[in-house]
Amino acid sequence: MRRCPLCSGELEEKTVTHPQEYKGRIIILENVPAEVCRQCGEVLLRPDVLERVQGLVWSESAPRRIAQVPVYDLAEVT
């Protein structure tokens, strides 16, 4: 079994929701295959998955749906 490069915990195959910034926008990709550390939660994407993510994001094709995302600014929190 592969180990996490941060904490040496065990990695397990999962599908995750992956946020990606592109041209100042946050894009959310669902059902992304990843290896997730059981100990610290670090998410690792394989090179082939990263290529698929980049290709999809760069294609700027129409998304399945559009969601609103709340934004908080810690500089404004007292």
Secondary structure as the mmCIF struct_conf table of DSSP 4:
data_model
#
loop_
_struct_conf.conf_type_id
_struct_conf.id
_struct_conf.beg_label_comp_id
_struct_conf.beg_label_asym_id
_struct_conf.beg_label_seq_id
_struct_conf.end_label_comp_id
_struct_conf.end_label_asym_id
_struct_conf.end_label_seq_id
STRN STRN1 ARG A 3 ARG A 3
TURN_TY1_P TURN_TY1_P1 PRO A 5 CYS A 7
HELX_LH_PP_P HELX_LH_PP_P1 GLY A 9 GLY A 9
STRN STRN2 GLU A 10 GLU A 10
STRN STRN3 LEU A 11 TYR A 22
TURN_TY1_P TURN_TY1_P2 LYS A 23 GLY A 24
STRN STRN4 ARG A 25 CYS A 37
TURN_TY1_P TURN_TY1_P3 ARG A 38 CYS A 40
STRN STRN5 VAL A 43 LEU A 44
HELX_RH_AL_P HELX_RH_AL_P1 PRO A 47 SER A 59
TURN_TY1_P TURN_TY1_P4 GLU A 60 GLU A 60
HELX_LH_PP_P HELX_LH_PP_P2 SER A 61 PRO A 63
BEND BEND1 ARG A 64 ARG A 64
HELX_RH_3T_P HELX_RH_3T_P1 LEU A 74 GLU A 76
#
